[in-house]
Amino acid sequence: MVPRVVIIDDHPLMRMAVRVVLERDGCEVVAECHSGADGVQAVRTHKPDLVILDLAIPNLDGLSVIGRLRNPTLAASILVLTASDSRNYAMRCLQAGASGFVCKDDRLDELSGAVKAVLAGYSYFPRVVTDMFRDGVQELLPQKEGTASELDGLTDREMTILGLLVKGMNNHEIGRTLMLSHKTVSTYKIRLMGKLNAPTMVDLIKVAERNGIETI
């Protein structure tokens, strides 16, 4: 049986590149979606074997999409393909229910192998995540200001908003992307500043960038 795949990514060129890899490997792309909300609906309609998912998508962020698709009636495996930093997002994706995590690069070198592994029933995650399980710990980096452990206390939604702030989006733009009011976004921003001990936006962005959150 030919594996059926839904691609959820807001970049048309990336969707095209992913489609080329998938079709070369004998998969059938049954839907391409640019937003999280459309992606969830497409998965419910087509019931694919696999979902290729970016995290930085409009209307419903990738982590929220994973949560929506963790439903007994939807058997699709989820492979995250994103520019998000693996130190901060891979474990969160695993905990949310994804089957794999691959960082984007210009050649998509890992995608083919990751797709085959996930379709065969295996997990496919960066070594930083597998090391965490092997060692039985959640934190691999030193406990000091500006390391990834400083972000462990953030919720998935806070991590998403932090990444969008670093991209230069304002409260209204973030609100439209995540379907939140700008007042709610403002509340999240204030909470982030408190949690990360960053009294200004400049300080908040510096903390994020030191942790590898340059874009999501």
N, C-alpha and C positions, 0 to 999 in steps of 0.2 A: 504494500500500500504506500502511495506517495505521501510523505509528510506534508501537512497543510500548515501554513504559517501566516500570522498577522504581524505586520511591521508598524510600530508606533514611534514616529520620530517627526519633529517639525521641520527638518531640513530636507527638501526634495532631493538634493544631490546625494545625501547620505542614504535615503530610502532607495534610490536607484542603485547605488553601489551595493547595498545589502541584498537587494533583489538579484543582482547579477551573481553574487556569491551563492545565494540560496538555490537559484535555478540551475547553476552549474553543478551543484551537488545533488540535484534531483528532487528538490523541494518545490512545492506549489505555493506561491504567494496568493492568498485568497483576498487580502485586503491591505491597503496602506492608509494609515491615519496620521494626521498632523497634530492631534490633540488627545489628551488623556480621556476626555469624555467620549469622543468618537471611537477611541480605541476600545474602551470597555464595551460599548455597544456592538462594535464589530466582532469582538470575541464572543459575546453572548449570541450573536446572530450566526456566525460561521462555525463556532466550536472547533477551533484549530487545534493541532497537536502542540504547537509552539508559538509563543509570542516573543518577538524581538522588541525590546522596550528601552527607549531613552528616558533619563530621569528629568531632564529640563524641557518639559513639554507644557503647552498652555492648557488652561481650563481644568486640569486635574494633574498634579505632579506625579512623577513616576512611582514614588513610594506609595502614594495614595492609590494609584492604579493597581499595584501589586495587592494591596489590601482588599480592593474590590473584587479582584479575580480569584482570591483564595476562597473558593466556593465549591462545595462537593459536586455541584452540577456542572462545573467547568473543569475539565481535566487537563487543560493546556499547561505545559511547563513554561516558565518565564525565564528568558535569558536577557539580562540587562546589558545593553551596549551603550556606553556613555563616556563623556569626557570627564565626568566627576572623579575626583581623587579616590583611589581604591582604599586608602587608609581610613577614610572617613565614611565612605558609603557602602563598601562591599559587605561588611558585617551587618549593617542595617538592612541591606537587601536580602541577605540570607535569613535574618531573623523575621523579616516580613513575609518570606515564603518563596523568594526567587530560587531558581535551580542553578543559575550561573551568573557570572559578572565578568564582562570583558571591557577593557578601556579602549576607546577609539584611537586608531592611528590612521595615517594616510593610506595604508595598504590593507587594512583589516586582516592582518596576518593570522590572528587567533580565531577569527569568527568561524571559519569552516570547522576546525577541530572542536570548538566549543559547542557548536550546533549538533555535531555528531554525538558528542558525549552526552549532552542533555537529552537528545532524542532516544539514546540508548538507556536512559534511566539513571545516569550518573550526575553528580554535581560538578560544576566547573567554576572554581573561585581562585582569586590570586593567592599566592603563597602566604601573604600576610594573614589571610583568614584561616587557611589550613594550619598554619603555625599556632594560631590562637587555640584551635581545638586540640592540636597535638600536645601543647604545653598546658592546656587546661586553664588558660588565663585570658582575660579580656583586654589587657593593656600590655603592649609590647614596648612602648616608648617611655623614656624617662619621665618622672613626675616633676615637670617644671612648667613654668608659664610658657604658653605658645606651642605646646606639643599637642598631638592628637588627643591625648587623654583629657585635655581641658575641654574638649567638645563632647565628651561622653555623656554629660548631663543634659545635653540638648535633645529635644524631641525631634522626630522626623520632620514635622512641619517647621520647626525652628531652623533646622539645618537647611531646608529648602529655601526659606526666606532669607537666611544668611547668604546663601549662594546667589540669589537674585539681587540682593543689595550690593554684593561685590561686583556684579555685572553692571551696576550703575542704574538699575531700575528704581524709580520713585514709588511711593506708597500706592498711588493710583494705578500705575502699570503693574505692580505686583498683585494688587487686588483684582485687576481684570484677568491676569494670568491664572490665579488660583481661585477665582470666584469668591473673593472675600471683600468686605468693605474696606475702604482705606483706613477707617478708624481701627478696625481689627488688625490690619497690618501694622499700624502705628503702635498698637499695644504689644505686638510681637517684637517690634524693633526695640522698644523700651525694655522688654523682658530680656532680650538678647544682650543689651548693653549692661544690664545688671548682672546676669549670669557670667558674662565674660569680663567683668570689671573694666568695661570700655565706656568711659563717660561721654565720648563724642563719636560721630560716625567715622572720623579718621582713625580713631583708636580701634573701633570695631572692625574696620576693613584690614587694619594691620594685623590684628589677632587672626582674622580669617586667612589672610594670605600666608602668615607664618605656618598655618596648619595645612597649607596646600589647597585651600578653597579659593581658587582663582576664577573658576567658572564652573557651571554645572550644566 
